[in-house]
Amino acid sequence: MVFLGQLVGGTLEGVTTGQDGTPWTWQGVRAPSLARAAPRHWGKPQRLFNGKDLAGWHSADPAAKVQWTVVDGALRSPGHGPELLTDQRFEDFRLHIEFNCGKGANSGVYLRGRYELQIENDPEPEGPTMRTGGVYGFIAPDPAAPRASDVWHGYDVTLIGRTITVALDGKLIIDHQQIPGITGGALDSHEGEPGPLYLQGSEDGHVLYRNIVLTSARR
């Protein structure tokens, strides 16, 4: 595809052509820096999943044949189904979430609905930034995360602007690194706005989630 555009003020505007010959117009704006000072304090931890039902969450496609379910106090991804989103939207936060990835399964936690923190046990794993513990396509975990299936693990994530810190099972794997942009599967590209937490359900297999607790930053 060829994208033709011109700079109009501070915006790129142009056109491209789809595979069927349909012309598409597009617009591009400079991504916000999201540079922020550290929060002065944190709010009260909020449990986002009650362990019983999908209260506080909604399916990206309520008409889909397969949906997320609750099994033994955990959310269960449908496999080749819709994504699951929180009704609430968040800006800067700390997140604790536990997951159990089935054999050959793939899912992810989308922070603000735009940055995927990968979870996978793919039969043929992709590169280091696309494996468990990585911000998909951008940041690889260091050290590399274990990929054993059917084992419970826990992420502890801090996201301030674009700066992310991730611990897996209490061990630091991403330390104050900058996420350069949205990852594949993002809900939108409006990075300056709050967004939901969303769990990926469109990939292979089943992943379980439990103990989802979010603490918002206060300034």
Backbone torsions as a table, in degrees:
resi	resn	phi	psi	omega
1	MET	NA	139.0	178.8
2	VAL	-109.8	127.6	179.8
3	PHE	-107.6	118.8	177.6
4	LEU	-105.0	132.0	-177.7
5	GLY	-155.9	170.1	176.7
6	GLN	-144.1	155.9	-179.9
7	LEU	-86.1	120.9	178.6
8	VAL	-120.8	103.2	-171.7
9	GLY	65.1	-123.5	177.1
10	GLY	-103.1	19.5	-174.7
11	THR	-125.4	139.2	171.2
12	LEU	-89.0	129.8	178.7
13	GLU	-130.0	139.1	-178.1
14	GLY	-169.7	-163.9	-175.7
15	VAL	-143.8	151.7	170.5
16	THR	-142.5	176.1	-177.0
17	THR	-124.6	128.6	178.2
18	GLY	-71.4	170.7	-177.6
19	GLN	-63.4	-23.9	179.0
20	ASP	-91.6	7.3	178.7
21	GLY	89.8	-1.0	-179.8
22	THR	-74.5	128.3	176.9
23	PRO	-75.1	137.1	177.8
24	TRP	-120.3	130.6	172.7
25	THR	-91.0	150.1	-179.9
26	TRP	-142.0	160.8	179.6
27	GLN	-142.3	137.7	178.7
28	GLY	-128.9	135.8	176.8
29	VAL	-123.6	157.9	179.7
30	ARG	-65.8	133.2	179.3
31	ALA	-66.7	141.6	178.0
32	PRO	-68.0	150.2	-179.3
33	SER	-73.0	-32.5	-178.0
34	LEU	58.5	25.4	176.8
35	ALA	-70.0	124.4	-177.1
36	ARG	-139.8	148.1	173.3
37	ALA	-73.3	160.1	177.4
38	ALA	-61.6	144.7	179.7
39	PRO	-59.9	145.1	175.9
40	ARG	-70.7	-35.1	175.2
41	HIS	-161.0	173.3	-178.0
42	TRP	-114.4	150.5	179.2
43	GLY	-78.5	-165.6	-179.9
44	LYS	-83.0	132.5	177.4
45	PRO	-56.3	137.5	-176.7
46	GLN	-121.6	122.5	178.4
47	ARG	-82.0	117.1	-173.9
48	LEU	-87.7	-18.8	-179.9
49	PHE	-127.0	125.5	-173.9
50	ASN	-86.8	-1.4	178.8
51	GLY	78.4	2.7	-175.9
52	LYS	-120.9	-41.6	-175.8
53	ASP	-152.9	-171.1	-175.3
54	LEU	-96.8	23.8	177.1
55	ALA	-57.1	130.9	-179.2
56	GLY	89.4	-0.5	-179.5
57	TRP	-128.5	159.7	173.7
58	HIS	-146.8	151.3	179.6
59	SER	-78.7	142.3	175.2
60	ALA	-68.3	-20.3	179.0
61	ASP	-143.7	88.6	-177.7
62	PRO	-61.3	-19.4	-178.2
63	ALA	-89.4	-1.9	-178.2
64	ALA	-63.1	148.7	-177.3
65	LYS	-69.2	-33.4	177.8
66	VAL	-115.0	142.1	-176.0
67	GLN	-135.5	167.2	172.3
68	TRP	-65.3	145.9	178.7
69	THR	-132.8	168.9	174.2
70	VAL	-110.6	121.3	-177.4
71	VAL	-127.5	117.1	177.5
72	ASP	51.9	44.3	175.9
73	GLY	79.2	13.2	-179.2
74	ALA	-130.7	148.0	171.4
75	LEU	-74.3	138.2	-179.0
76	ARG	-121.9	121.2	179.8
77	SER	-68.5	146.9	-173.3
78	PRO	-78.6	-26.4	-171.3
79	GLY	76.8	112.9	-177.4
80	HIS	55.0	41.5	177.6
81	GLY	-125.8	-161.8	-178.1
82	PRO	-81.3	166.7	173.1
83	GLU	-80.9	160.6	178.8
84	LEU	-119.5	125.1	-173.3
85	LEU	-120.3	146.4	171.7
86	THR	-72.7	147.3	174.0
87	ASP	-68.3	-32.1	-179.9
88	GLN	-83.0	157.1	174.5
89	ARG	-117.9	150.2	-172.9
90	PHE	-134.0	157.9	178.2
91	GLU	-108.5	-93.7	177.1
92	ASP	-101.8	142.4	-172.9
93	PHE	-162.9	167.6	163.9
94	ARG	-110.5	140.1	-177.9
95	LEU	-132.6	131.8	167.6
96	HIS	-113.8	129.6	178.8
97	ILE	-148.3	136.2	179.4
98	GLU	-109.3	143.9	-175.5
99	PHE	-142.5	154.3	178.0
100	ASN	-136.1	111.2	-173.6
101	CYS	-96.7	122.1	177.7
102	GLY	-70.4	164.6	179.8
103	LYS	-61.9	128.2	179.1
104	GLY	73.9	10.9	-176.0
105	ALA	-92.2	164.7	-178.5
106	ASN	-151.1	133.5	175.5
107	SER	-156.6	-166.3	178.9
108	GLY	-176.8	157.7	176.8
109	VAL	-107.3	117.3	-179.3
110	TYR	-95.2	114.9	-179.0
111	LEU	-82.7	125.7	-170.2
112	ARG	56.1	17.7	-179.2
113	GLY	72.9	12.4	-171.9
114	ARG	-130.4	-22.6	-175.7
115	TYR	-122.6	115.5	-176.0
116	GLU	-87.5	122.6	168.6
117	LEU	-94.7	110.9	-166.2
118	GLN	-72.5	146.4	170.8
119	ILE	-137.1	123.8	-176.8
120	GLU	-161.0	155.3	168.4
121	ASN	-138.2	50.5	-175.2
122	ASP	-62.2	140.1	177.5
123	PRO	-59.3	-36.3	176.4
124	GLU	-122.9	89.3	-174.0
125	PRO	-63.0	145.7	176.5
126	GLU	-81.3	-165.4	-177.3
127	GLY	-65.6	172.0	-173.6
128	PRO	-57.5	-33.0	-179.1
129	THR	-78.8	-5.2	-176.6
130	MET	-113.8	15.0	179.8
131	ARG	-107.1	171.0	179.6
132	THR	-49.5	132.6	179.5
133	GLY	95.1	-9.8	-178.2
134	GLY	-97.3	152.2	166.1
135	VAL	-83.1	111.3	-162.3
136	TYR	-48.9	119.3	175.2
137	GLY	81.2	-6.4	-173.8
138	PHE	-123.0	-49.9	-171.5
139	ILE	-128.1	123.5	177.8
140	ALA	-90.4	143.4	175.7
141	PRO	-69.7	146.4	178.6
142	ASP	-141.3	108.4	6.0
143	PRO	-76.4	167.3	179.0
144	ALA	-60.7	145.2	-177.1
145	ALA	-83.6	150.1	175.6
146	PRO	-66.2	151.2	-176.3
147	ARG	-121.3	22.1	179.6
148	ALA	-66.5	140.4	-179.7
149	SER	-88.8	160.3	174.0
150	ASP	58.6	37.6	177.8
151	VAL	-130.2	136.4	177.8
152	TRP	-78.2	133.6	175.4
153	HIS	-131.8	165.5	178.7
154	GLY	-133.4	132.0	171.4
155	TYR	-96.8	140.0	165.8
156	ASP	-122.9	115.4	-170.2
157	VAL	-120.8	136.6	169.3
158	THR	-120.6	125.2	179.5
159	LEU	-125.1	114.3	176.8
160	ILE	-123.4	109.9	-173.6
161	GLY	61.5	-120.5	174.9
162	ARG	-97.1	-3.6	-173.3
163	THR	-87.0	124.8	-176.7
164	ILE	-123.6	139.7	172.1
165	THR	-128.4	133.8	-176.8
166	VAL	-133.4	132.0	169.3
167	ALA	-117.1	139.5	176.3
168	LEU	-115.0	119.1	-176.9
169	ASP	52.4	38.9	176.7
170	GLY	83.2	-0.6	-178.1
171	LYS	-108.6	125.6	-176.7
172	LEU	-65.7	127.7	178.7
173	ILE	-124.4	-19.3	172.2
174	ILE	-136.9	124.1	-171.8
175	ASP	-119.9	100.3	174.7
176	HIS	49.6	54.3	177.8
177	GLN	-103.8	154.9	-178.1
178	GLN	-92.8	130.0	173.8
179	ILE	-86.0	119.5	-172.6
180	PRO	-74.0	-18.3	-178.3
181	GLY	178.8	-176.4	-179.2
182	ILE	-68.1	152.3	177.7
183	THR	-101.0	167.1	178.0
184	GLY	-56.5	139.6	-178.9
185	GLY	88.6	1.4	-179.8
186	ALA	-60.5	147.3	178.8
187	LEU	-65.8	-38.6	180.0
188	ASP	-161.3	-178.3	-179.9
189	SER	-112.0	17.2	-177.7
190	HIS	-85.3	72.4	-170.5
191	GLU	-66.0	-21.8	-179.3
192	GLY	-79.0	-3.5	-176.4
193	GLU	-106.6	153.5	172.4
194	PRO	-60.8	158.1	179.5
195	GLY	-148.8	167.0	-178.5
196	PRO	-80.3	167.4	163.0
197	LEU	-86.1	131.0	175.2
198	TYR	-134.3	142.1	-178.2
199	LEU	-106.3	130.5	-175.0
200	GLN	-77.2	128.2	178.8
201	GLY	-121.9	4.0	-172.0
202	SER	-90.2	-7.1	-176.9
203	GLU	-94.8	-174.4	-174.7
204	ASP	-69.0	153.1	166.9
205	GLY	69.1	-164.1	-174.5
206	HIS	-129.4	135.9	175.2
207	VAL	-126.4	136.2	178.6
208	LEU	-99.9	145.5	177.4
209	TYR	-132.2	143.3	176.9
210	ARG	-154.4	173.2	176.3
211	ASN	47.2	59.5	-178.7
212	ILE	-97.1	107.9	-174.9
213	VAL	-127.2	125.5	-178.6
214	LEU	-121.5	136.9	178.1
215	THR	-122.7	115.9	-176.7
216	SER	-80.6	148.6	175.9
217	ALA	-75.9	148.8	176.6
218	ARG	-125.7	139.3	-179.6
219	ARG	-125.9	NA	NA
